[in-house]
């Protein structure tokens, strides 16, 4: 990380007294125009934000934060998270911070376990992680807590008193939003909830989305829909889903609980005599393409980049400035269709 400058350093570079720098940073007392210009020029050159310096110039402790992130090479959904991490690092580059990212295969529990063990050995001050595997995540969180390592999560929640904070959407409510959308655009028939490439019993994010989805229709009187759940895994997704459609000709709507909606959209686009509406998640390139073609009706945007950015910055500001970390930082549930997709990045 870049050098952290003290009042003494800034004063020396500007050729003024420490008292002058202090008055400039805290906007108090009289400072001559020449001295003000010198100090501001130094601040500009070293790329500091004065409002942050003023709160932490005396804090010389080094803080280490680790991020456990699913590898974007296996699932592009996670790629914007990398940018969120980079943005957070850039914002606090003038402080004594070390932020390191450790990747794991989102389809293999052992990969997550190995990555979490590596992080545990490093003994950072805090860990930000995406809890894809519920049981393994709980085990890792308990080990971190035993080593006095703060843990925050993003993307999906886990029930643990050792989690300091969660950043992401209310997945139960996002499931209800998806149900409302389908209810608005189709009249009757069978709706299928599709989970792709994950073990449902160990995937809390899928469970919460489906619970919210089903509860919406349970709460609605005289619903004309029947709902079925379908778990699919590569490489047999196409074969099994086509078979399912042939055996269930009344399917009128599909809710895909992951970013892999495009895999279902591709199959449905090839069914010339089928009129099936699709709701899914996340603006990865493949999903955006099928959205623009009209095969996917709506995408729920989870703003994964903002999740990691807020996850890291809340930890950083707790360490540097003593700010309390919110127990939950809930992001908006953004609904995207062809009319507003251009306003959103992945």
C-alpha positions as CSV (number, residue, x, y, z in Angstrom):
1,X,0.0,0.0,0.0
2,X,1.1,3.6,-0.5
3,X,2.9,5.6,2.3
4,X,0.7,7.0,5.1
5,X,1.6,10.6,5.6
6,X,1.5,12.3,9.0
7,X,1.0,16.0,9.8
8,X,4.8,16.2,10.3
9,X,5.4,14.7,6.8
10,X,2.9,17.1,5.1
11,X,4.4,20.1,7.0
12,X,7.9,19.2,5.9
13,X,6.8,18.8,2.2
14,X,4.9,22.1,2.3
15,X,7.6,24.0,4.2
16,X,5.2,25.1,6.9
17,X,4.6,24.3,10.6
18,X,2.7,21.4,11.9
19,X,0.2,23.8,13.4
20,X,-0.5,25.3,10.0
21,X,-1.2,21.9,8.5
22,X,-3.5,21.1,11.5
23,X,-5.5,24.3,10.9
24,X,-5.8,23.5,7.2
25,X,-7.0,20.0,7.8
26,X,-9.4,20.9,10.5
27,X,-10.5,24.1,8.9
28,X,-9.9,26.2,12.0
29,X,-7.9,29.2,12.8
30,X,-6.2,31.7,10.4
31,X,-3.9,30.5,7.6
32,X,-2.2,32.8,5.2
33,X,-3.2,32.4,1.5
34,X,0.4,31.3,0.6
35,X,0.6,28.7,3.3
36,X,-2.9,27.4,2.4
37,X,-1.8,27.0,-1.2
38,X,1.3,25.2,-0.2
39,X,-0.5,22.7,2.0
40,X,-3.3,22.1,-0.5
41,X,-0.7,21.5,-3.3
42,X,1.0,18.8,-1.2
43,X,-2.3,17.2,-0.4
44,X,-3.1,17.1,-4.1
45,X,0.2,15.6,-5.1
46,X,0.1,12.8,-2.5
47,X,-3.6,12.2,-3.5
48,X,-5.0,12.5,0.0
49,X,-8.6,13.3,1.0
50,X,-8.3,15.8,3.8
51,X,-11.5,14.8,5.5
52,X,-10.2,11.3,6.0
53,X,-6.7,12.4,7.0
54,X,-8.0,14.7,9.7
55,X,-9.6,11.8,11.5
56,X,-6.7,9.4,11.4
57,X,-3.3,11.0,11.2
58,X,-2.3,9.6,14.6
59,X,-3.3,6.0,13.9
60,X,-0.2,4.2,12.9
61,X,-1.4,0.6,13.3
62,X,-1.3,-1.8,10.4
63,X,-4.5,-3.6,9.6
64,X,-4.8,-6.7,7.5
65,X,-8.1,-7.8,5.8
66,X,-8.7,-10.9,3.8
67,X,-11.5,-11.5,1.3
68,X,-12.7,-15.1,0.5
69,X,-14.2,-14.8,-2.9
70,X,-15.6,-17.3,-5.4
71,X,-13.3,-17.4,-8.4
72,X,-14.8,-15.4,-11.3
73,X,-13.1,-17.8,-13.8
74,X,-15.7,-20.4,-12.8
75,X,-18.6,-18.0,-12.5
76,X,-18.5,-14.4,-14.1
77,X,-21.1,-13.2,-11.6
78,X,-18.2,-12.6,-9.1
79,X,-16.1,-10.5,-11.5
80,X,-17.6,-7.1,-10.5
81,X,-16.7,-8.0,-6.8
82,X,-13.1,-7.8,-7.8
83,X,-13.6,-4.2,-8.9
84,X,-15.5,-3.4,-5.7
85,X,-12.5,-4.6,-3.7
86,X,-10.1,-2.6,-5.9
87,X,-12.2,0.5,-5.5
88,X,-12.2,0.2,-1.7
89,X,-8.4,-0.3,-1.7
90,X,-7.9,2.8,-3.9
91,X,-10.1,4.9,-1.6
92,X,-8.0,4.1,1.5
93,X,-4.6,3.8,-0.2
94,X,-3.0,6.4,2.1
95,X,-3.5,4.2,5.2
96,X,-1.6,1.3,6.7
97,X,-3.9,-1.3,5.2
98,X,-3.4,-4.6,3.5
99,X,-6.3,-6.2,1.7
100,X,-5.7,-9.6,0.1
101,X,-8.2,-11.7,-1.9
102,X,-8.2,-15.5,-1.8
103,X,-10.2,-17.3,-4.5
104,X,-12.0,-20.6,-4.2
105,X,-14.0,-22.7,-6.7
106,X,-17.7,-22.0,-6.2
107,X,-18.6,-25.5,-7.1
108,X,-16.2,-27.3,-4.7
109,X,-16.5,-27.3,-0.9
110,X,-12.9,-28.5,-0.5
111,X,-11.6,-25.5,-2.4
112,X,-13.4,-23.2,0.1
113,X,-12.2,-25.1,3.1
114,X,-8.6,-24.9,1.8
115,X,-8.8,-21.2,1.1
116,X,-10.3,-20.5,4.6
117,X,-7.5,-22.5,6.2
118,X,-4.9,-20.4,4.4
119,X,-6.5,-17.2,5.6
120,X,-6.8,-18.6,9.2
121,X,-3.0,-19.2,9.3
122,X,-2.4,-15.6,8.2
123,X,-4.4,-14.4,11.2
124,X,-5.8,-11.1,9.7
125,X,-7.7,-8.6,11.7
126,X,-10.9,-9.3,9.7
127,X,-12.3,-11.5,6.9
128,X,-15.0,-10.7,4.4
129,X,-16.5,-13.8,2.8
130,X,-19.3,-15.1,0.5
131,X,-21.0,-18.0,2.3
132,X,-21.8,-20.3,-0.6
133,X,-21.5,-23.5,1.4
134,X,-23.6,-23.1,4.6
135,X,-22.1,-25.9,6.8
136,X,-18.5,-25.2,5.7
137,X,-19.0,-21.5,6.2
138,X,-20.3,-21.9,9.7
139,X,-17.2,-24.1,10.6
140,X,-14.9,-21.5,9.1
141,X,-16.6,-18.6,10.9
142,X,-16.3,-20.4,14.3
143,X,-12.6,-21.0,13.7
144,X,-12.0,-17.3,12.8
145,X,-13.9,-16.2,15.9
146,X,-11.8,-18.5,18.1
147,X,-8.7,-16.7,16.7
148,X,-10.2,-13.3,17.4
149,X,-10.7,-12.6,13.7
150,X,-13.7,-10.4,12.8
151,X,-16.0,-11.9,10.2
152,X,-18.4,-10.1,7.8
153,X,-20.3,-11.7,5.0
154,X,-21.8,-10.5,1.7
155,X,-24.2,-11.8,-1.0
156,X,-26.1,-14.2,1.4
157,X,-26.6,-14.4,5.1
158,X,-25.8,-17.2,7.5
159,X,-27.2,-17.6,11.0
160,X,-24.2,-17.0,13.3
161,X,-23.7,-14.8,16.3
162,X,-20.1,-14.5,15.3
163,X,-20.8,-12.6,12.1
164,X,-20.2,-8.9,12.6
165,X,-22.1,-7.6,9.6
166,X,-23.9,-8.7,6.4
167,X,-23.9,-6.8,3.1
168,X,-26.4,-7.7,0.4
169,X,-30.0,-8.0,-0.5
170,X,-32.9,-9.4,1.5
171,X,-33.0,-12.6,-0.5
172,X,-36.4,-13.7,0.8
173,X,-37.9,-10.4,-0.4
174,X,-36.1,-10.6,-3.7
175,X,-37.8,-14.0,-4.2
176,X,-41.2,-12.3,-3.5
177,X,-40.3,-9.6,-6.0
178,X,-39.6,-12.3,-8.6
179,X,-42.9,-13.9,-7.9
180,X,-44.8,-10.6,-8.2
181,X,-43.1,-10.0,-11.6
182,X,-44.1,-13.4,-12.9
183,X,-47.6,-13.0,-11.5
184,X,-47.9,-9.7,-13.5
185,X,-46.9,-11.0,-16.9
186,X,-48.5,-14.5,-16.9
187,X,-52.0,-15.6,-16.2
188,X,-52.0,-19.3,-15.3
189,X,-50.1,-22.5,-15.7
190,X,-47.1,-24.1,-14.1
191,X,-44.1,-22.2,-12.7
192,X,-40.8,-23.9,-12.2
193,X,-38.2,-22.7,-9.8
194,X,-34.8,-23.7,-11.2
195,X,-31.6,-24.1,-9.1
196,X,-28.4,-24.6,-11.1
197,X,-25.1,-26.3,-10.1
198,X,-25.4,-26.0,-6.3
199,X,-26.5,-28.4,-3.6
200,X,-29.8,-26.9,-2.5
201,X,-29.6,-28.1,1.2
202,X,-26.3,-26.4,1.6
203,X,-27.1,-23.2,-0.4
204,X,-28.9,-20.7,1.9
205,X,-29.2,-18.1,-0.8
206,X,-31.2,-20.4,-3.0
207,X,-33.4,-21.5,-0.1
208,X,-34.3,-17.9,0.9
209,X,-35.1,-16.9,-2.7
210,X,-37.4,-19.9,-3.1
211,X,-39.1,-19.4,0.3
212,X,-40.0,-15.8,-0.6
213,X,-41.1,-16.8,-4.1
214,X,-43.5,-19.5,-2.8
215,X,-44.8,-17.4,0.1
216,X,-45.9,-14.7,-2.3
217,X,-48.2,-17.2,-4.1
218,X,-49.3,-18.8,-0.8
219,X,-50.4,-15.4,0.4
220,X,-52.4,-14.7,-2.8
221,X,-55.9,-15.9,-2.8
222,X,-57.2,-18.0,-5.7
223,X,-53.8,-18.4,-7.3
224,X,-54.0,-20.0,-10.8
225,X,-50.4,-21.4,-10.6
226,X,-48.8,-24.6,-9.5
227,X,-45.1,-24.4,-8.5
228,X,-42.5,-27.1,-8.9
229,X,-38.8,-27.0,-8.0
230,X,-36.1,-28.4,-10.4
231,X,-32.4,-28.9,-9.4
232,X,-30.1,-29.0,-12.4
233,X,-26.4,-29.6,-12.8
234,X,-23.9,-29.4,-15.6
235,X,-23.3,-31.1,-18.0
236,X,-26.8,-32.5,-18.2
237,X,-28.8,-29.3,-17.9
238,X,-29.9,-29.1,-21.5
239,X,-31.0,-32.8,-21.7
240,X,-32.8,-32.8,-18.4
241,X,-34.6,-29.4,-18.9
242,X,-35.8,-30.3,-22.4
243,X,-37.1,-33.5,-21.0
244,X,-38.9,-31.6,-18.2
245,X,-40.5,-29.3,-20.7
246,X,-41.7,-32.2,-22.8
247,X,-43.2,-33.8,-19.7
248,X,-44.7,-30.5,-18.5
249,X,-46.4,-28.7,-21.4
250,X,-48.2,-26.3,-19.2
251,X,-45.1,-24.5,-18.0
252,X,-45.6,-20.7,-18.4
253,X,-43.0,-19.2,-16.2
254,X,-39.5,-20.0,-14.9
255,X,-37.7,-18.4,-11.9
256,X,-33.9,-19.1,-12.0
257,X,-32.3,-18.4,-8.6
258,X,-28.7,-17.9,-9.8
259,X,-26.8,-15.9,-12.4
260,X,-26.9,-18.9,-14.8
261,X,-30.3,-17.9,-16.2
262,X,-28.9,-17.8,-19.7
263,X,-28.5,-21.5,-19.7
264,X,-32.3,-21.9,-19.3
265,X,-33.0,-19.0,-21.7
266,X,-30.9,-20.6,-24.4
267,X,-33.0,-23.8,-24.2
268,X,-36.3,-22.0,-24.1
269,X,-35.3,-19.8,-27.1
270,X,-35.0,-22.9,-29.1
271,X,-38.5,-24.1,-28.2
272,X,-40.4,-22.5,-31.1
273,X,-43.9,-23.4,-29.9
274,X,-43.3,-22.4,-26.2
275,X,-44.3,-19.1,-24.7
276,X,-42.5,-19.1,-21.4
277,X,-41.6,-16.1,-19.3
278,X,-38.2,-16.0,-17.4
279,X,-37.1,-14.1,-14.3
280,X,-33.4,-14.5,-13.2
281,X,-30.5,-12.8,-11.6
282,X,-27.5,-10.6,-12.5
283,X,-26.4,-8.7,-15.5
284,X,-23.6,-10.9,-16.7
285,X,-23.0,-10.7,-20.5
286,X,-24.9,-13.8,-21.4
287,X,-28.0,-12.8,-19.4
288,X,-27.9,-9.3,-20.9
289,X,-27.9,-10.8,-24.4
290,X,-31.0,-12.9,-23.8
291,X,-32.7,-10.0,-22.0
292,X,-32.2,-7.7,-25.0
293,X,-33.5,-10.5,-27.3
294,X,-36.7,-10.7,-25.1
295,X,-36.2,-14.3,-24.0
296,X,-35.5,-13.2,-20.4
297,X,-38.3,-10.8,-19.2
298,X,-36.7,-9.4,-16.1
299,X,-33.3,-9.5,-14.3
300,X,-32.9,-8.8,-10.6
301,X,-29.6,-6.9,-10.1
302,X,-27.8,-7.8,-6.9
303,X,-25.1,-5.1,-7.3
304,X,-22.3,-7.4,-6.3
305,X,-19.6,-4.8,-6.9
306,X,-21.2,-2.5,-4.2
307,X,-21.5,-5.5,-1.9
308,X,-17.8,-6.1,-1.6
309,X,-17.0,-2.3,-1.6
310,X,-19.3,-1.7,1.3
311,X,-18.2,-4.8,3.1
312,X,-14.6,-3.7,3.0
313,X,-15.1,0.0,3.7
314,X,-17.3,-0.7,6.7
315,X,-14.5,-2.8,8.2
316,X,-11.9,-0.3,7.4
317,X,-13.8,2.6,8.9
318,X,-14.4,0.6,12.0
319,X,-10.7,0.0,12.5
320,X,-9.5,3.4,11.4
321,X,-12.2,5.7,12.7
322,X,-13.9,3.7,15.4
323,X,-17.2,3.6,13.4
324,X,-19.7,1.1,14.4
325,X,-20.3,-1.6,11.8
326,X,-24.1,-2.0,10.9
327,X,-25.4,-5.4,11.6
328,X,-27.0,-5.4,8.1
329,X,-26.3,-3.2,5.1
330,X,-29.2,-4.0,2.8
331,X,-29.0,-3.0,-0.9
332,X,-32.0,-2.2,-3.1
333,X,-33.7,-4.9,-5.2
334,X,-33.3,-3.5,-8.7
335,X,-35.5,-4.7,-11.4
336,X,-34.1,-4.6,-14.9
337,X,-35.7,-5.1,-18.3
338,X,-34.8,-4.1,-21.9
339,X,-35.9,-0.5,-21.2
340,X,-33.4,0.3,-18.4
341,X,-30.6,-2.3,-18.9
342,X,-28.3,0.2,-20.5
343,X,-28.2,2.3,-17.3
344,X,-26.7,-0.6,-15.4
345,X,-23.2,-2.1,-15.5
346,X,-22.6,-5.6,-14.4
